Amino acid sequence: MKIAFSKINSAPYPFNLNLDNVIFEGDMVRINPKHVKLKATMQGFVDRPCDRCGLDMKLKLDENIELLLSDGIFKDFKNELSDTIEFFDSQIDLAELAFGELEVHLSDYFYCDVCGKI
């Protein structure tokens, strides 16, 4: 699902993506001509093996996500670390964004109930 940066204005632009068992929903608001603020939640379940014993488990997701989306190269004048995603075709690709955020979350270690008590 792609949305043109030009369609986002100061009124919240809602979105909702269903990625199998994960719902990625929220809204976007323009904060200046080149940047859009995204606030979203990612909720649902992902099948994943335990990182210690390999037992299959359902990992519950309930994440709040706040990102700055940039139409082109992001220049950080204040020298602050920020969660900024750059898009170079004047299109916000929500599916790519959602899958990327899911992969970031899943890059951590997760343990089943038995291994989590060890």
Backbone as XML, in Angstrom:
<?xml version="1.0"?>
<chain id="A" units="angstrom">
  <residue number="1" name="MET">
    <atom name="N" x="0.847" y="-1.170" z="0.000"/>
    <atom name="CA" x="0.000" y="0.000" z="0.000"/>
    <atom name="C" x="0.888" y="1.227" z="0.000"/>
  </residue>
  <residue number="2" name="LYS">
    <atom name="N" x="0.834" y="1.981" z="-1.080"/>
    <atom name="CA" x="1.628" y="3.194" z="-1.205"/>
    <atom name="C" x="0.723" y="4.419" z="-1.158"/>
  </residue>
  <residue number="3" name="ILE">
    <atom name="N" x="1.205" y="5.448" z="-0.468"/>
    <atom name="CA" x="0.477" y="6.702" z="-0.348"/>
    <atom name="C" x="1.435" y="7.827" z="-0.718"/>
  </residue>
  <residue number="4" name="ALA">
    <atom name="N" x="0.996" y="8.725" z="-1.560"/>
    <atom name="CA" x="1.831" y="9.850" z="-1.968"/>
    <atom name="C" x="2.009" y="10.817" z="-0.804"/>
  </residue>
  <residue number="5" name="PHE">
    <atom name="N" x="3.237" y="11.336" z="-0.637"/>
    <atom name="CA" x="3.483" y="12.339" z="0.394"/>
    <atom name="C" x="2.547" y="13.530" z="0.220"/>
  </residue>
  <residue number="6" name="SER">
    <atom name="N" x="2.210" y="13.861" z="-1.016"/>
    <atom name="CA" x="1.360" y="15.024" z="-1.285"/>
    <atom name="C" x="-0.057" y="14.866" z="-0.734"/>
  </residue>
  <residue number="7" name="LYS">
    <atom name="N" x="-0.502" y="13.637" z="-0.464"/>
    <atom name="CA" x="-1.850" y="13.411" z="0.074"/>
    <atom name="C" x="-1.938" y="13.625" z="1.580"/>
  </residue>
  <residue number="8" name="ILE">
    <atom name="N" x="-0.793" y="13.696" z="2.243"/>
    <atom name="CA" x="-0.784" y="13.859" z="3.694"/>
    <atom name="C" x="-0.767" y="15.352" z="4.016"/>
  </residue>
  <residue number="9" name="ASN">
    <atom name="N" x="-1.691" y="15.793" z="4.879"/>
    <atom name="CA" x="-1.708" y="17.201" z="5.301"/>
    <atom name="C" x="-1.766" y="17.266" z="6.821"/>
  </residue>
  <residue number="10" name="SER">
    <atom name="N" x="-2.195" y="18.393" z="7.363"/>
    <atom name="CA" x="-2.177" y="18.574" z="8.818"/>
    <atom name="C" x="-3.302" y="17.820" z="9.529"/>
  </residue>
  <residue number="11" name="ALA">
    <atom name="N" x="-4.284" y="17.344" z="8.791"/>
    <atom name="CA" x="-5.332" y="16.500" z="9.380"/>
    <atom name="C" x="-4.827" y="15.056" z="9.397"/>
  </residue>
  <residue number="12" name="PRO">
    <atom name="N" x="-5.076" y="14.299" z="10.460"/>
    <atom name="CA" x="-4.603" y="12.913" z="10.518"/>
    <atom name="C" x="-5.108" y="12.080" z="9.336"/>
  </residue>
  <residue number="13" name="TYR">
    <atom name="N" x="-4.205" y="11.340" z="8.719"/>
    <atom name="CA" x="-4.515" y="10.444" z="7.610"/>
    <atom name="C" x="-4.450" y="9.018" z="8.161"/>
  </residue>
  <residue number="14" name="PRO">
    <atom name="N" x="-5.595" y="8.388" z="8.410"/>
    <atom name="CA" x="-5.583" y="7.052" z="9.020"/>
    <atom name="C" x="-5.218" y="5.960" z="8.016"/>
  </residue>
  <residue number="15" name="PHE">
    <atom name="N" x="-4.630" y="4.882" z="8.530"/>
    <atom name="CA" x="-4.326" y="3.707" z="7.712"/>
    <atom name="C" x="-4.499" y="2.463" z="8.552"/>
  </residue>
  <residue number="16" name="ASN">
    <atom name="N" x="-4.702" y="1.333" z="7.873"/>
    <atom name="CA" x="-4.870" y="0.051" z="8.538"/>
    <atom name="C" x="-4.395" y="-1.028" z="7.579"/>
  </residue>
  <residue number="17" name="LEU">
    <atom name="N" x="-3.394" y="-1.790" z="7.994"/>
    <atom name="CA" x="-2.864" y="-2.890" z="7.187"/>
    <atom name="C" x="-2.983" y="-4.174" z="7.976"/>
  </residue>
  <residue number="18" name="ASN">
    <atom name="N" x="-3.446" y="-5.222" z="7.317"/>
    <atom name="CA" x="-3.539" y="-6.534" z="7.936"/>
    <atom name="C" x="-2.458" y="-7.408" z="7.316"/>
  </residue>
  <residue number="19" name="LEU">
    <atom name="N" x="-1.459" y="-7.780" z="8.124"/>
    <atom name="CA" x="-0.349" y="-8.618" z="7.659"/>
    <atom name="C" x="-0.505" y="-10.000" z="8.281"/>
  </residue>
  <residue number="20" name="ASP">
    <atom name="N" x="-1.331" y="-10.837" z="7.705"/>
    <atom name="CA" x="-1.653" y="-12.157" z="8.255"/>
    <atom name="C" x="-2.232" y="-12.007" z="9.653"/>
  </residue>
  <residue number="21" name="ASN">
    <atom name="N" x="-1.446" y="-12.297" z="10.694"/>
    <atom name="CA" x="-1.944" y="-12.237" z="12.063"/>
    <atom name="C" x="-1.556" y="-10.951" z="12.781"/>
  </residue>
  <residue number="22" name="VAL">
    <atom name="N" x="-1.040" y="-9.981" z="12.054"/>
    <atom name="CA" x="-0.573" y="-8.732" z="12.651"/>
    <atom name="C" x="-1.315" y="-7.564" z="12.016"/>
  </residue>
  <residue number="23" name="ILE">
    <atom name="N" x="-1.827" y="-6.672" z="12.866"/>
    <atom name="CA" x="-2.512" y="-5.461" z="12.404"/>
    <atom name="C" x="-1.590" y="-4.272" z="12.637"/>
  </residue>
  <residue number="24" name="PHE">
    <atom name="N" x="-1.325" y="-3.517" z="11.582"/>
    <atom name="CA" x="-0.503" y="-2.309" z="11.641"/>
    <atom name="C" x="-1.429" y="-1.150" z="11.312"/>
  </residue>
  <residue number="25" name="GLU">
    <atom name="N" x="-1.757" y="-0.328" z="12.328"/>
    <atom name="CA" x="-2.692" y="0.763" z="12.092"/>
    <atom name="C" x="-2.282" y="2.004" z="12.862"/>
  </residue>
  <residue number="26" name="GLY">
    <atom name="N" x="-2.716" y="3.139" z="12.353"/>
    <atom name="CA" x="-2.399" y="4.410" z="12.990"/>
    <atom name="C" x="-2.775" y="5.551" z="12.074"/>
  </residue>
  <residue number="27" name="ASP">
    <atom name="N" x="-2.043" y="6.651" z="12.225"/>
    <atom name="CA" x="-2.282" y="7.790" z="11.336"/>
    <atom name="C" x="-0.986" y="8.539" z="11.085"/>
  </residue>
  <residue number="28" name="MET">
    <atom name="N" x="-1.047" y="9.379" z="10.048"/>
    <atom name="CA" x="0.094" y="10.189" z="9.640"/>
    <atom name="C" x="-0.350" y="11.642" z="9.552"/>
  </residue>
  <residue number="29" name="VAL">
    <atom name="N" x="0.562" y="12.556" z="9.919"/>
    <atom name="CA" x="0.289" y="13.982" z="9.883"/>
    <atom name="C" x="1.522" y="14.691" z="9.327"/>
  </residue>
  <residue number="30" name="ARG">
    <atom name="N" x="1.306" y="15.618" z="8.417"/>
    <atom name="CA" x="2.416" y="16.396" z="7.867"/>
    <atom name="C" x="2.877" y="17.402" z="8.917"/>
  </residue>
  <residue number="31" name="ILE">
    <atom name="N" x="4.204" y="17.481" z="9.116"/>
    <atom name="CA" x="4.734" y="18.463" z="10.065"/>
    <atom name="C" x="5.516" y="19.570" z="9.379"/>
  </residue>
  <residue number="32" name="ASN">
    <atom name="N" x="5.943" y="19.349" z="8.138"/>
    <atom name="CA" x="6.552" y="20.388" z="7.303"/>
    <atom name="C" x="6.551" y="19.878" z="5.858"/>
  </residue>
  <residue number="33" name="PRO">
    <atom name="N" x="6.999" y="20.671" z="4.895"/>
    <atom name="CA" x="6.877" y="20.232" z="3.488"/>
    <atom name="C" x="7.564" y="18.909" z="3.149"/>
  </residue>
  <residue number="34" name="LYS">
    <atom name="N" x="8.590" y="18.507" z="3.894"/>
    <atom name="CA" x="9.327" y="17.289" z="3.568"/>
    <atom name="C" x="9.130" y="16.142" z="4.553"/>
  </residue>
  <residue number="35" name="HIS">
    <atom name="N" x="8.423" y="16.395" z="5.686"/>
    <atom name="CA" x="8.364" y="15.385" z="6.733"/>
    <atom name="C" x="6.940" y="15.109" z="7.199"/>
  </residue>
  <residue number="36" name="VAL">
    <atom name="N" x="6.707" y="13.827" z="7.489"/>
    <atom name="CA" x="5.415" y="13.352" z="7.980"/>
    <atom name="C" x="5.677" y="12.574" z="9.264"/>
  </residue>
  <residue number="37" name="LYS">
    <atom name="N" x="4.857" y="12.801" z="10.272"/>
    <atom name="CA" x="4.954" y="12.068" z="11.541"/>
    <atom name="C" x="3.973" y="10.902" z="11.500"/>
  </residue>
  <residue number="38" name="LEU">
    <atom name="N" x="4.470" y="9.694" z="11.775"/>
    <atom name="CA" x="3.638" y="8.494" z="11.794"/>
    <atom name="C" x="3.535" y="8.000" z="13.227"/>
  </residue>
  <residue number="39" name="LYS">
    <atom name="N" x="2.315" y="7.764" z="13.687"/>
    <atom name="CA" x="2.055" y="7.128" z="14.980"/>
    <atom name="C" x="1.206" y="5.907" z="14.684"/>
  </residue>
  <residue number="40" name="ALA">
    <atom name="N" x="1.672" y="4.748" z="15.159"/>
    <atom name="CA" x="0.968" y="3.505" z="14.831"/>
    <atom name="C" x="1.113" y="2.498" z="15.958"/>
  </residue>
  <residue number="41" name="THR">
    <atom name="N" x="0.307" y="1.463" z="15.874"/>
    <atom name="CA" x="0.437" y="0.308" z="16.751"/>
    <atom name="C" x="0.562" y="-0.933" z="15.878"/>
  </residue>
  <residue number="42" name="MET">
    <atom name="N" x="1.287" y="-1.896" z="16.385"/>
    <atom name="CA" x="1.411" y="-3.190" z="15.724"/>
    <atom name="C" x="0.952" y="-4.218" z="16.745"/>
  </residue>
  <residue number="43" name="GLN">
    <atom name="N" x="-0.167" y="-4.894" z="16.448"/>
    <atom name="CA" x="-0.740" y="-5.853" z="17.379"/>
    <atom name="C" x="-1.056" y="-7.154" z="16.665"/>
  </residue>
  <residue number="44" name="GLY">
    <atom name="N" x="-0.911" y="-8.242" z="17.392"/>
    <atom name="CA" x="-1.246" y="-9.544" z="16.837"/>
    <atom name="C" x="-0.335" y="-10.622" z="17.376"/>
  </residue>
  <residue number="45" name="PHE">
    <atom name="N" x="-0.196" y="-11.705" z="16.605"/>
    <atom name="CA" x="0.607" y="-12.847" z="17.009"/>
    <atom name="C" x="1.493" y="-13.276" z="15.849"/>
  </residue>
  <residue number="46" name="VAL">
    <atom name="N" x="2.697" y="-13.747" z="16.197"/>
    <atom name="CA" x="3.643" y="-14.271" z="15.208"/>
    <atom name="C" x="4.128" y="-15.625" z="15.707"/>
  </residue>
  <residue number="47" name="ASP">
    <atom name="N" x="4.127" y="-16.633" z="14.837"/>
    <atom name="CA" x="4.704" y="-17.929" z="15.180"/>
    <atom name="C" x="6.212" y="-17.815" z="15.085"/>
  </residue>
  <residue number="48" name="ARG">
    <atom name="N" x="6.886" y="-18.274" z="16.141"/>
    <atom name="CA" x="8.337" y="-18.127" z="16.203"/>
    <atom name="C" x="8.906" y="-19.235" z="17.083"/>
  </residue>
  <residue number="49" name="PRO">
    <atom name="N" x="10.087" y="-19.764" z="16.745"/>
    <atom name="CA" x="10.700" y="-20.759" z="17.632"/>
    <atom name="C" x="11.392" y="-20.070" z="18.810"/>
  </residue>
  <residue number="50" name="CYS">
    <atom name="N" x="11.411" y="-20.756" z="19.945"/>
    <atom name="CA" x="12.139" y="-20.268" z="21.114"/>
    <atom name="C" x="13.623" y="-20.185" z="20.744"/>
  </residue>
  <residue number="51" name="ASP">
    <atom name="N" x="14.284" y="-19.114" z="21.133"/>
    <atom name="CA" x="15.697" y="-18.938" z="20.790"/>
    <atom name="C" x="16.626" y="-19.805" z="21.631"/>
  </residue>
  <residue number="52" name="ARG">
    <atom name="N" x="16.108" y="-20.500" z="22.623"/>
    <atom name="CA" x="16.944" y="-21.389" z="23.429"/>
    <atom name="C" x="16.694" y="-22.852" z="23.080"/>
  </residue>
  <residue number="53" name="CYS">
    <atom name="N" x="15.439" y="-23.303" z="23.114"/>
    <atom name="CA" x="15.154" y="-24.742" z="22.922"/>
    <atom name="C" x="14.576" y="-25.066" z="21.545"/>
  </residue>
  <residue number="54" name="GLY">
    <atom name="N" x="14.107" y="-24.067" z="20.807"/>
    <atom name="CA" x="13.558" y="-24.291" z="19.477"/>
    <atom name="C" x="12.089" y="-24.653" z="19.443"/>
  </residue>
  <residue number="55" name="LEU">
    <atom name="N" x="11.432" y="-24.718" z="20.598"/>
    <atom name="CA" x="10.013" y="-25.039" z="20.672"/>
    <atom name="C" x="9.197" y="-23.940" z="19.984"/>
  </residue>
  <residue number="56" name="ASP">
    <atom name="N" x="8.217" y="-24.350" z="19.159"/>
    <atom name="CA" x="7.361" y="-23.368" z="18.503"/>
    <atom name="C" x="6.488" y="-22.665" z="19.531"/>
  </residue>
  <residue number="57" name="MET">
    <atom name="N" x="6.334" y="-21.372" z="19.377"/>
    <atom name="CA" x="5.508" y="-20.584" z="20.294"/>
    <atom name="C" x="4.841" y="-19.455" z="19.529"/>
  </residue>
  <residue number="58" name="LYS">
    <atom name="N" x="3.785" y="-18.914" z="20.111"/>
    <atom name="CA" x="3.111" y="-17.746" z="19.553"/>
    <atom name="C" x="3.605" y="-16.530" z="20.322"/>
  </residue>
  <residue number="59" name="LEU">
    <atom name="N" x="4.204" y="-15.611" z="19.593"/>
    <atom name="CA" x="4.729" y="-14.394" z="20.196"/>
    <atom name="C" x="3.690" y="-13.296" z="20.047"/>
  </residue>
  <residue number="60" name="LYS">
    <atom name="N" x="3.255" y="-12.732" z="21.172"/>
    <atom name="CA" x="2.246" y="-11.669" z="21.148"/>
    <atom name="C" x="2.931" y="-10.338" z="20.867"/>
  </residue>
  <residue number="61" name="LEU">
    <atom name="N" x="2.359" y="-9.586" z="19.933"/>
    <atom name="CA" x="2.872" y="-8.259" z="19.593"/>
    <atom name="C" x="1.904" y="-7.192" z="20.084"/>
  </residue>
  <residue number="62" name="ASP">
    <atom name="N" x="2.446" y="-6.180" z="20.705"/>
    <atom name="CA" x="1.674" y="-5.007" z="21.105"/>
    <atom name="C" x="2.665" y="-3.853" z="21.201"/>
  </residue>
  <residue number="63" name="GLU">
    <atom name="N" x="3.016" y="-3.286" z="20.057"/>
    <atom name="CA" x="4.050" y="-2.271" z="19.973"/>
    <atom name="C" x="3.477" y="-0.932" z="19.548"/>
  </residue>
  <residue number="64" name="ASN">
    <atom name="N" x="3.945" y="0.130" z="20.194"/>
    <atom name="CA" x="3.642" y="1.493" z="19.753"/>
    <atom name="C" x="4.820" y="1.972" z="18.933"/>
  </residue>
  <residue number="65" name="ILE">
    <atom name="N" x="4.521" y="2.579" z="17.793"/>
    <atom name="CA" x="5.572" y="3.012" z="16.873"/>
    <atom name="C" x="5.371" y="4.484" z="16.542"/>
  </residue>
  <residue number="66" name="GLU">
    <atom name="N" x="6.441" y="5.262" z="16.676"/>
    <atom name="CA" x="6.436" y="6.658" z="16.263"/>
    <atom name="C" x="7.660" y="6.876" z="15.387"/>
  </residue>
  <residue number="67" name="LEU">
    <atom name="N" x="7.420" y="7.318" z="14.160"/>
    <atom name="CA" x="8.498" y="7.522" z="13.205"/>
    <atom name="C" x="8.335" y="8.851" z="12.502"/>
  </residue>
  <residue number="68" name="LEU">
    <atom name="N" x="9.440" y="9.372" z="12.025"/>
    <atom name="CA" x="9.435" y="10.521" z="11.140"/>
    <atom name="C" x="9.701" y="9.980" z="9.741"/>
  </residue>
  <residue number="69" name="LEU">
    <atom name="N" x="8.861" y="10.329" z="8.789"/>
    <atom name="CA" x="9.024" y="9.889" z="7.402"/>
    <atom name="C" x="9.501" y="11.083" z="6.595"/>
  </residue>
  <residue number="70" name="SER">
    <atom name="N" x="10.553" y="10.884" z="5.819"/>
    <atom name="CA" x="11.156" y="11.974" z="5.058"/>
    <atom name="C" x="10.998" y="11.725" z="3.565"/>
  </residue>
  <residue number="71" name="ASP">
    <atom name="N" x="10.572" y="12.746" z="2.862"/>
    <atom name="CA" x="10.487" y="12.693" z="1.404"/>
    <atom name="C" x="11.847" y="13.110" z="0.854"/>
  </residue>
  <residue number="72" name="GLY">
    <atom name="N" x="12.746" y="12.146" z="0.740"/>
    <atom name="CA" x="14.114" y="12.417" z="0.305"/>
    <atom name="C" x="15.080" y="12.287" z="1.470"/>
  </residue>
  <residue number="73" name="ILE">
    <atom name="N" x="16.277" y="12.781" z="1.269"/>
    <atom name="CA" x="17.340" y="12.669" z="2.269"/>
    <atom name="C" x="16.978" y="13.491" z="3.502"/>
  </residue>
  <residue number="74" name="PHE">
    <atom name="N" x="17.172" y="12.888" z="4.676"/>
    <atom name="CA" x="16.896" y="13.560" z="5.943"/>
    <atom name="C" x="18.166" y="14.232" z="6.422"/>
  </residue>
  <residue number="75" name="LYS">
    <atom name="N" x="18.081" y="15.529" z="6.682"/>
    <atom name="CA" x="19.219" y="16.275" z="7.216"/>
    <atom name="C" x="18.926" y="16.584" z="8.675"/>
  </residue>
  <residue number="76" name="ASP">
    <atom name="N" x="19.773" y="16.090" z="9.544"/>
    <atom name="CA" x="19.598" y="16.255" z="10.987"/>
    <atom name="C" x="20.420" y="17.452" z="11.451"/>
  </residue>
  <residue number="77" name="PHE">
    <atom name="N" x="19.802" y="18.618" z="11.505"/>
    <atom name="CA" x="20.500" y="19.843" z="11.867"/>
    <atom name="C" x="20.774" y="19.942" z="13.366"/>
  </residue>
  <residue number="78" name="LYS">
    <atom name="N" x="19.989" y="19.259" z="14.185"/>
    <atom name="CA" x="20.154" y="19.334" z="15.641"/>
    <atom name="C" x="21.088" y="18.260" z="16.179"/>
  </residue>
  <residue number="79" name="ASN">
    <atom name="N" x="21.611" y="17.405" z="15.311"/>
    <atom name="CA" x="22.505" y="16.315" z="15.716"/>
    <atom name="C" x="21.866" y="15.383" z="16.731"/>
  </residue>
  <residue number="80" name="GLU">
    <atom name="N" x="20.599" y="15.072" z="16.537"/>
    <atom name="CA" x="19.889" y="14.158" z="17.413"/>
    <atom name="C" x="19.657" y="12.843" z="16.682"/>
  </residue>
  <residue number="81" name="LEU">
    <atom name="N" x="19.701" y="11.766" z="17.426"/>
    <atom name="CA" x="19.314" y="10.490" z="16.841"/>
    <atom name="C" x="17.797" y="10.467" z="16.757"/>
  </residue>
  <residue number="82" name="SER">
    <atom name="N" x="17.285" y="10.091" z="15.622"/>
    <atom name="CA" x="15.832" y="10.026" z="15.475"/>
    <atom name="C" x="15.466" y="8.799" z="14.666"/>
  </residue>
  <residue number="83" name="ASP">
    <atom name="N" x="14.241" y="8.363" z="14.834"/>
    <atom name="CA" x="13.723" y="7.249" z="14.053"/>
    <atom name="C" x="13.124" y="7.823" z="12.783"/>
  </residue>
  <residue number="84" name="THR">
    <atom name="N" x="13.952" y="7.974" z="11.780"/>
    <atom name="CA" x="13.528" y="8.577" z="10.518"/>
    <atom name="C" x="13.699" y="7.573" z="9.394"/>
  </residue>
  <residue number="85" name="ILE">
    <atom name="N" x="12.674" y="7.453" z="8.574"/>
    <atom name="CA" x="12.710" y="6.581" z="7.396"/>
    <atom name="C" x="12.663" y="7.490" z="6.175"/>
  </residue>
  <residue number="86" name="GLU">
    <atom name="N" x="13.604" y="7.289" z="5.258"/>
    <atom name="CA" x="13.666" y="8.098" z="4.043"/>
    <atom name="C" x="13.004" y="7.345" z="2.885"/>
  </residue>
  <residue number="87" name="PHE">
    <atom name="N" x="12.181" y="8.058" z="2.130"/>
    <atom name="CA" x="11.577" y="7.533" z="0.903"/>
    <atom name="C" x="12.037" y="8.429" z="-0.245"/>
  </residue>
  <residue number="88" name="PHE">
    <atom name="N" x="12.384" y="7.824" z="-1.375"/>
    <atom name="CA" x="12.979" y="8.599" z="-2.458"/>
    <atom name="C" x="12.123" y="8.686" z="-3.713"/>
  </residue>
  <residue number="89" name="ASP">
    <atom name="N" x="10.871" y="8.224" z="-3.653"/>
    <atom name="CA" x="10.008" y="8.311" z="-4.821"/>
    <atom name="C" x="8.727" y="9.084" z="-4.520"/>
  </residue>
  <residue number="90" name="SER">
    <atom name="N" x="8.752" y="9.887" z="-3.459"/>
    <atom name="CA" x="7.594" y="10.688" z="-3.011"/>
    <atom name="C" x="6.382" y="9.829" z="-2.682"/>
  </residue>
  <residue number="91" name="GLN">
    <atom name="N" x="6.633" y="8.553" z="-2.363"/>
    <atom name="CA" x="5.584" y="7.608" z="-1.990"/>
    <atom name="C" x="5.952" y="6.969" z="-0.649"/>
  </residue>
  <residue number="92" name="ILE">
    <atom name="N" x="4.994" y="6.894" z="0.254"/>
    <atom name="CA" x="5.182" y="6.192" z="1.517"/>
    <atom name="C" x="4.684" y="4.762" z="1.311"/>
  </residue>
  <residue number="93" name="ASP">
    <atom name="N" x="5.578" y="3.799" z="1.418"/>
    <atom name="CA" x="5.222" y="2.392" z="1.236"/>
    <atom name="C" x="4.928" y="1.796" z="2.616"/>
  </residue>
  <residue number="94" name="LEU">
    <atom name="N" x="3.651" y="1.772" z="2.980"/>
    <atom name="CA" x="3.262" y="1.299" z="4.308"/>
    <atom name="C" x="3.546" y="-0.184" z="4.517"/>
  </residue>
  <residue number="95" name="ALA">
    <atom name="N" x="3.414" y="-0.996" z="3.486"/>
    <atom name="CA" x="3.691" y="-2.430" z="3.621"/>
    <atom name="C" x="5.175" y="-2.648" z="3.920"/>
  </residue>
  <residue number="96" name="GLU">
    <atom name="N" x="6.041" y="-1.976" z="3.196"/>
    <atom name="CA" x="7.477" y="-2.087" z="3.437"/>
    <atom name="C" x="7.825" y="-1.597" z="4.845"/>
  </residue>
  <residue number="97" name="LEU">
    <atom name="N" x="7.218" y="-0.508" z="5.239"/>
    <atom name="CA" x="7.433" y="0.055" z="6.564"/>
    <atom name="C" x="6.989" y="-0.914" z="7.655"/>
  </residue>
  <residue number="98" name="ALA">
    <atom name="N" x="5.812" y="-1.507" z="7.493"/>
    <atom name="CA" x="5.282" y="-2.448" z="8.481"/>
    <atom name="C" x="6.160" y="-3.694" z="8.582"/>
  </residue>
  <residue number="99" name="PHE">
    <atom name="N" x="6.552" y="-4.260" z="7.452"/>
    <atom name="CA" x="7.409" y="-5.446" z="7.480"/>
    <atom name="C" x="8.763" y="-5.119" z="8.108"/>
  </residue>
  <residue number="100" name="GLY">
    <atom name="N" x="9.293" y="-3.939" z="7.813"/>
    <atom name="CA" x="10.564" y="-3.524" z="8.407"/>
    <atom name="C" x="10.473" y="-3.399" z="9.916"/>
  </residue>
  <residue number="101" name="GLU">
    <atom name="N" x="9.413" y="-2.776" z="10.405"/>
    <atom name="CA" x="9.223" y="-2.633" z="11.852"/>
    <atom name="C" x="9.013" y="-3.984" z="12.522"/>
  </residue>
  <residue number="102" name="LEU">
    <atom name="N" x="8.320" y="-4.887" z="11.851"/>
    <atom name="CA" x="8.131" y="-6.232" z="12.382"/>
    <atom name="C" x="9.477" y="-6.956" z="12.479"/>
  </residue>
  <residue number="103" name="GLU">
    <atom name="N" x="10.298" y="-6.845" z="11.450"/>
    <atom name="CA" x="11.616" y="-7.490" z="11.456"/>
    <atom name="C" x="12.513" y="-6.911" z="12.545"/>
  </residue>
  <residue number="104" name="VAL">
    <atom name="N" x="12.436" y="-5.611" z="12.762"/>
    <atom name="CA" x="13.215" y="-4.998" z="13.841"/>
    <atom name="C" x="12.803" y="-5.596" z="15.181"/>
  </residue>
  <residue number="105" name="HIS">
    <atom name="N" x="11.518" y="-5.722" z="15.400"/>
    <atom name="CA" x="11.029" y="-6.288" z="16.659"/>
    <atom name="C" x="11.466" y="-7.749" z="16.803"/>
  </residue>
  <residue number="106" name="LEU">
    <atom name="N" x="11.385" y="-8.511" z="15.729"/>
    <atom name="CA" x="11.712" y="-9.934" z="15.786"/>
    <atom name="C" x="13.214" y="-10.208" z="15.830"/>
  </residue>
  <residue number="107" name="SER">
    <atom name="N" x="14.041" y="-9.179" z="15.676"/>
    <atom name="CA" x="15.490" y="-9.381" z="15.726"/>
    <atom name="C" x="15.995" y="-9.585" z="17.153"/>
  </residue>
  <residue number="108" name="ASP">
    <atom name="N" x="15.131" y="-9.392" z="18.132"/>
    <atom name="CA" x="15.483" y="-9.612" z="19.534"/>
    <atom name="C" x="15.430" y="-11.111" z="19.854"/>
  </residue>
  <residue number="109" name="TYR">
    <atom name="N" x="15.837" y="-11.496" z="21.057"/>
    <atom name="CA" x="15.741" y="-12.880" z="21.512"/>
    <atom name="C" x="14.411" y="-13.074" z="22.231"/>
  </residue>
  <residue number="110" name="PHE">
    <atom name="N" x="13.771" y="-14.211" z="21.972"/>
    <atom name="CA" x="12.499" y="-14.540" z="22.615"/>
    <atom name="C" x="12.566" y="-15.977" z="23.109"/>
  </residue>
  <residue number="111" name="TYR">
    <atom name="N" x="12.068" y="-16.175" z="24.349"/>
    <atom name="CA" x="12.121" y="-17.474" z="24.983"/>
    <atom name="C" x="10.720" y="-17.948" z="25.340"/>
  </residue>
  <residue number="112" name="CYS">
    <atom name="N" x="10.513" y="-19.262" z="25.247"/>
    <atom name="CA" x="9.241" y="-19.845" z="25.645"/>
    <atom name="C" x="9.073" y="-19.708" z="27.162"/>
  </residue>
  <residue number="113" name="ASP">
    <atom name="N" x="7.909" y="-20.094" z="27.673"/>
    <atom name="CA" x="7.642" y="-19.963" z="29.110"/>
    <atom name="C" x="8.613" y="-20.776" z="29.955"/>
  </residue>
  <residue number="114" name="VAL">
    <atom name="N" x="9.000" y="-21.955" z="29.485"/>
    <atom name="CA" x="9.916" y="-22.812" z="30.246"/>
    <atom name="C" x="11.331" y="-22.211" z="30.265"/>
  </residue>
  <residue number="115" name="CYS">
    <atom name="N" x="11.844" y="-21.817" z="29.110"/>
    <atom name="CA" x="13.205" y="-21.280" z="29.016"/>
    <atom name="C" x="13.307" y="-19.881" z="29.632"/>
  </residue>
  <residue number="116" name="GLY">
    <atom name="N" x="12.216" y="-19.161" z="29.663"/>
    <atom name="CA" x="12.224" y="-17.818" z="30.244"/>
    <atom name="C" x="12.427" y="-17.844" z="31.749"/>
  </residue>
  <residue number="117" name="LYS">
    <atom name="N" x="12.186" y="-18.989" z="32.377"/>
    <atom name="CA" x="12.349" y="-19.114" z="33.832"/>
    <atom name="C" x="13.734" y="-19.610" z="34.221"/>
  </residue>
  <residue number="118" name="ILE">
    <atom name="N" x="14.536" y="-19.972" z="33.245"/>
    <atom name="CA" x="15.904" y="-20.507" z="33.529"/>
    <atom name="C" x="16.844" y="-19.370" z="33.845"/>
  </residue>
</chain>
